[in-house]
């Protein structure tokens, strides 16, 4: 993660740099409220990653394929 700090600094100055897995096994659900995470867990949906961009505004990565 050689460039992580540089990317964070760019985002702090208004850039919108996002990363994603190099795979089609994952999907990202945007604008999830914290209570939405509990709904995923209550339905036995496993979250791979949860990213908070702003307070109470999350992006959730879900694994949709094990193959």
C-alpha positions in Angstrom: 0.0 0.0 0.0 2.7 2.3 -1.0 0.4 5.1 -2.2 -2.3 5.0 0.4 -1.2 8.2 2.2 -0.9 10.1 -1.0 -4.4 8.9 -2.1 -5.9 9.9 1.2 -4.3 13.4 0.9 -5.7 13.7 -2.6 -9.2 12.8 -1.3 -8.8 15.3 1.5 -8.5 18.0 -1.2 -11.6 17.1 -3.0 -10.6 14.2 -5.2 -12.9 11.1 -5.3 -10.4 8.3 -5.6 -11.9 4.9 -4.9 -10.4 1.4 -4.8 -12.1 -1.9 -5.5 -11.2 -5.6 -5.5 -9.7 -6.9 -8.7 -12.5 -9.4 -8.9 -16.1 -9.8 -10.0 -17.0 -11.7 -6.8 -17.9 -8.6 -4.9 -20.5 -5.8 -5.2 -20.6 -2.5 -3.4 -23.8 -1.1 -2.0 -23.6 2.7 -1.5 -25.3 5.1 0.9 -26.1 2.5 3.6 -27.1 3.8 7.0 -25.6 2.1 10.1 -29.0 0.4 10.9 -28.8 -1.2 7.4 -25.7 -3.2 8.5 -27.9 -4.9 11.1 -30.4 -5.9 8.4 -27.6 -7.6 6.4 -26.5 -9.5 9.5 -30.0 -10.4 10.4 -30.5 -11.9 7.0 -27.2 -13.9 7.2 -25.6 -11.7 4.6 -21.9 -11.5 5.3 -20.2 -8.1 4.7 -16.7 -8.2 3.3 -15.9 -4.6 4.1 -17.6 -1.5 5.5 -16.3 1.9 4.6 -17.5 5.1 6.2 -17.1 8.1 4.0 -19.2 10.5 6.1 -20.9 10.1 9.4 -23.9 7.7 8.9 -23.0 7.2 5.2 -21.5 3.8 4.6 -20.4 1.7 1.6 -20.8 -2.0 2.1 -18.9 -4.6 0.1 -20.6 -8.0 -0.2 -19.2 -11.2 -1.6 -21.7 -12.6 -4.1 -19.7 -15.6 -5.3 -17.3 -18.1 -3.8 -16.1 -19.3 -7.2 
